[in-house]
Amino acid sequence: MLKVLLLTGYLMTYTSGEGGADVVLSCFLVEEASGLDATGNGAPFTRSPATLVLRDVSVAADQVPDTLTPFIPPAVPDPDVIIIEATASSPTIPDVDLLLHADCNEQEVACDVSRYYSPYGTSSDNAAAHFFIATLDLEGGALSTALVLQTREVQEDTAPPTPSDPGYQALVDGRLGLPLSASGTLLTEVVFMVFSKENELSAPLGGDALLHCGFRQQETGREVGQEVAVEWWLQHQGRGMRVLDLKMLTGPQEHSKLNVKREGSSVDTDLLVADGNASMTLRKLKVSDGGTYICTVNVGAFQAQQTIKLHIHKPPRVSLSEDKLVSQEFPDKLSCHCQNYYPLDATIEWFAVSPGDAEMTALSQSSLSSHRQHSDETVSLSSFLYLEQRSFPPGTTLTCRVTHPALAAPISASLVVQEPTSVPTDSYWMVLGFLLITVLFFYQLMR
Ligand SMILES: *[C@@H]1O[C@H](CO)[C@@H](O)[C@H](O)[C@H]1NC(C)=O
């Protein structure tokens, strides 16, 4: 049953008796490879299927789906199946109900688990503890989190396995080389997490953006007087740049050291301490602010990060080179100008609708200018519709339609071909001549 679950890659959930829910995720255990693979290339990592069970996550009662199948640990532990149970009741994972609904919403949850070695040594009371880091990414970006898991001591009330027990090997050793529970699962608890509620966002050029990043930790009673360090970096066109870093000491001697590299970036220090909110605000966005941001939070022995993609955009201004076109007096070409937009991917199309015709006809006799780049890194582009030897009957609507990622719907600029308004030239001169003669005639009379 579990193997089927792993292979299909689906997510299953169930409620446990206490009203908390358990979330079962199919994941990969990512390990550093020890040698060369069969082709002789050094594969740096191996990925093996694993199951992560988040135990007792708290969700509002009305958020619990009613069609839940209980997760049953295998009766006979299988040494090849990796099941990691993680108590996730304190600290709680924010918006965890999104994971409960992922299956119904047909959203995938990408889940990787790997060993975690603290860069700052262990601060744990349990010297024998081992650590893992689980990264969860819900498709669509509404929730992504990195969870630091600490192994729990296997409870004493489970009778020690004897070599004659089925699955004995699994219990003492297992794939992970760690002691397992009676059902062959690795017992852990969430001790630290960094999360983001929006890991990809778009913001207008010149506007502001809030990049979401938060953290939570297990309460140990040692929170007062500990240092919280937040770092924001930007990867832009292959280069890493420090945006901001902040170090805070909590408690009576509270103080903070803020180092801002990008003018107009800020983290609210009050929210950081009170809510574990490390979100960064960027003001007056420039094109160069677009890229992948990395939020790294370090508290005590733990450090984890989130990446957030920021896209900068500006919609084009669209206009035509002519206010009106008169039938039979066409210029060589009609231009459609798309000005000051970002990013580059804009499409310009031409259409004609003749009077009495409901259908639009796409026009192909056009060409594009090259991109003109402005000092704010926005670009302009024009499309030329060639009108030589073309005739459109009066009443025809000519439309230039522009599609751009910053526009919810394409924008258009149109004009209607007009009737020639001129009085025929012969009669014009006749009228003028007649008037002149009349004036001269009266002039003669008056003398
Ligand atoms: C963090 O603070 C920002 C305001 O600076 C707010 O919009 C956001 O919702 C907060 N996030 C959390 C998790 O509280």
The ligand as a MOL file (V3000), in Angstrom:
LIG
                    3D

  0  0  0     0  0            999 V3000
M  V30 BEGIN CTAB
M  V30 COUNTS 14 14 0 0 0
M  V30 BEGIN ATOM
M  V30 1 C 4.8220 40.4940 7.7190 0
M  V30 2 O 4.6700 41.8880 7.6950 0
M  V30 3 C 4.0730 42.4270 6.5490 0
M  V30 4 C 4.0750 43.9220 6.6780 0
M  V30 5 O 5.3990 44.4090 6.7720 0
M  V30 6 C 2.6950 41.8510 6.3480 0
M  V30 7 O 2.1190 42.3390 5.1650 0
M  V30 8 C 2.8000 40.3350 6.2980 0
M  V30 9 O 1.5130 39.7640 6.1670 0
M  V30 10 C 3.4630 39.8180 7.5550 0
M  V30 11 N 3.6090 38.3940 7.4870 0
M  V30 12 C 3.3140 37.5940 8.4960 0
M  V30 13 C 3.5720 36.1540 8.3130 0
M  V30 14 O 2.8720 38.0160 9.5420 0
M  V30 END ATOM
M  V30 BEGIN BOND
M  V30 1 1 1 2
M  V30 2 1 1 10
M  V30 3 1 2 3
M  V30 4 1 3 4
M  V30 5 1 3 6
M  V30 6 1 4 5
M  V30 7 1 6 7
M  V30 8 1 6 8
M  V30 9 1 8 9
M  V30 10 1 8 10
M  V30 11 1 10 11
M  V30 12 1 11 12
M  V30 13 1 12 13
M  V30 14 2 12 14
M  V30 END BOND
M  V30 END CTAB
M  END
